[in-house]
Amino acid sequence: MSTSTPTLVAARSRAHGPAAALWHAVEVHRPAAEVDAACELALCGALARVDVDQPWPPAAPDVCPACATA
């Protein structure tokens, strides 16, 4: 049995009410292309849409504080 190293990919949450959309970290255990544009559970517990074109951590000011420590 082979084990793969988990990879962190960037994912964007939706703006909800007064909260702004943020970038989150999602841990994937399969090729990132398989989860591109899928809604996944971020490390902080938020649901966010994976964007494999955006590196983690993103060079953006709107990163989830909980995910930024990952």
C-alpha positions, 0 to 999 in steps of 0.5 A, a space after each residue: 500500500 502506498 501513501 501519498 503526501 497530502 497537498 494544500 491547494 487554494 480554495 475560494 469561499 463565497 461571500 455570505 452576508 456581511 462576510 467577504 469571500 476568503 482564500 482557504 487551504 484545502 488538503 487533498 490526497 489525490 491529484 489536484 486536477 481531480 478536485 479543481 472547481 469542486 467544493 471541499 472542506 477547508 482546514 478551518 471547516 469552511 466550504 470553499 471551491 478549489 482553484 488549482 490555478 491559485 497557489 497556496 498560500 496565495 499572494 492576496 490580502 484576503 486569506 482566512 486567518 485560520 488557514 494561513 497558519 497551515 
